[in-house]
Amino acid sequence: MLVFVSGGARSGKSAVAEAAVRRAAGEKPAYYVATANVSDGEMAERVARHRRSRGEGWVTLEAPLALASAIAQVPGGGVGLIDCLTLWASQVLYPPADSARHPTPEQALADLAACLEDARRRGVALVIVSNDLNEALLPTGDASAETWRYVDFLQRAHRLVAGRADSVLEVVAGGCVEWKPESRAGSRPFQGDAKR
């Protein structure tokens, strides 16, 4: 099972995704693949707040870039959450100055595709979260080239994930709209959460 959860900033998508992962995991540990690179106090507090809200029963895997390597650590038949592609995309496009080996955008998308293929092959239920930046007004003019480059790359990642997903959810103010109902898996982990 692969589920893509998208929505605007602070829409409640992480809470929706975490609740679904907890239901799918049951008594088994849930694996949280964290893509954040903690670089300042504000980000550290945000990460700490997320950890507190998740509670017990999660195994955290730090993976700012290497999603396939992180998902390879989730046991077959396990449940994982990647949160989020938005931060992952920024790290792909804007590596630190001291980064010796950094993937190109094409290599990063290939790694993301390998991650999805590995999860499906091994029966890992995977939920992936990302911000839908098209919900906001994007800048225009000469200074907007980098913004559009970022949005283009992120939307390519979104299309890749949504195209392979069993279910695509959009979160608006904490509520869900299911755009692509699950068709390949036998159970519906979001029953009762989604409005059609």
MOFENKA-V632678 format. One record per residue. RES is the residue in one small letter. SS is DSSP state (alpha for helix, beta for strand, coil for the rest). Layout:
BEGIN
res=RES ss=SS
res=RES ss=SS
END
This chain:
BEGIN
res=m ss=coil
res=l ss=beta
res=v ss=beta
res=f ss=beta
res=v ss=beta
res=s ss=beta
res=g ss=beta
res=g ss=coil
res=a ss=coil
res=r ss=coil
res=s ss=coil
res=g ss=coil
res=k ss=alpha
res=s ss=alpha
res=a ss=alpha
res=v ss=alpha
res=a ss=alpha
res=e ss=alpha
res=a ss=alpha
res=a ss=alpha
res=v ss=alpha
res=r ss=alpha
res=r ss=alpha
res=a ss=alpha
res=a ss=alpha
res=g ss=coil
res=e ss=coil
res=k ss=coil
res=p ss=coil
res=a ss=beta
res=y ss=beta
res=y ss=beta
res=v ss=beta
res=a ss=beta
res=t ss=coil
res=a ss=coil
res=n ss=coil
res=v ss=coil
res=s ss=coil
res=d ss=coil
res=g ss=alpha
res=e ss=alpha
res=m ss=alpha
res=a ss=alpha
res=e ss=alpha
res=r ss=alpha
res=v ss=alpha
res=a ss=alpha
res=r ss=alpha
res=h ss=alpha
res=r ss=alpha
res=r ss=alpha
res=s ss=alpha
res=r ss=alpha
res=g ss=coil
res=e ss=coil
res=g ss=coil
res=w ss=beta
res=v ss=beta
res=t ss=beta
res=l ss=beta
res=e ss=beta
res=a ss=coil
res=p ss=coil
res=l ss=coil
res=a ss=coil
res=l ss=alpha
res=a ss=alpha
res=s ss=alpha
res=a ss=alpha
res=i ss=alpha
res=a ss=coil
res=q ss=coil
res=v ss=coil
res=p ss=coil
res=g ss=coil
res=g ss=coil
res=g ss=coil
res=v ss=beta
res=g ss=beta
res=l ss=beta
res=i ss=beta
res=d ss=beta
res=c ss=coil
res=l ss=alpha
res=t ss=alpha
res=l ss=alpha
res=w ss=alpha
res=a ss=alpha
res=s ss=alpha
res=q ss=alpha
res=v ss=alpha
res=l ss=alpha
res=y ss=coil
res=p ss=coil
res=p ss=coil
res=a ss=coil
res=d ss=coil
res=s ss=coil
res=a ss=coil
res=r ss=coil
res=h ss=coil
res=p ss=coil
res=t ss=coil
res=p ss=alpha
res=e ss=alpha
res=q ss=alpha
res=a ss=alpha
res=l ss=alpha
res=a ss=alpha
res=d ss=alpha
res=l ss=alpha
res=a ss=alpha
res=a ss=alpha
res=c ss=alpha
res=l ss=alpha
res=e ss=alpha
res=d ss=alpha
res=a ss=alpha
res=r ss=alpha
res=r ss=alpha
res=r ss=coil
res=g ss=coil
res=v ss=coil
res=a ss=beta
res=l ss=beta
res=v ss=beta
res=i ss=beta
res=v ss=beta
res=s ss=beta
res=n ss=beta
res=d ss=coil
res=l ss=alpha
res=n ss=alpha
res=e ss=alpha
res=a ss=coil
res=l ss=coil
res=l ss=coil
res=p ss=coil
res=t ss=coil
res=g ss=coil
res=d ss=alpha
res=a ss=alpha
res=s ss=alpha
res=a ss=alpha
res=e ss=alpha
res=t ss=alpha
res=w ss=alpha
res=r ss=alpha
res=y ss=alpha
res=v ss=alpha
res=d ss=alpha
res=f ss=alpha
res=l ss=alpha
res=q ss=alpha
res=r ss=alpha
res=a ss=alpha
res=h ss=alpha
res=r ss=alpha
res=l ss=alpha
res=v ss=alpha
res=a ss=alpha
res=g ss=alpha
res=r ss=alpha
res=a ss=coil
res=d ss=coil
res=s ss=beta
res=v ss=beta
res=l ss=beta
res=e ss=beta
res=v ss=beta
res=v ss=beta
res=a ss=coil
res=g ss=coil
res=g ss=beta
res=c ss=beta
res=v ss=beta
res=e ss=beta
res=w ss=beta
res=k ss=beta
res=p ss=coil
res=e ss=coil
res=s ss=coil
res=r ss=coil
res=a ss=coil
res=g ss=coil
res=s ss=coil
res=r ss=coil
res=p ss=coil
res=f ss=coil
res=q ss=coil
res=g ss=coil
res=d ss=coil
res=a ss=beta
res=k ss=beta
res=r ss=coil
END
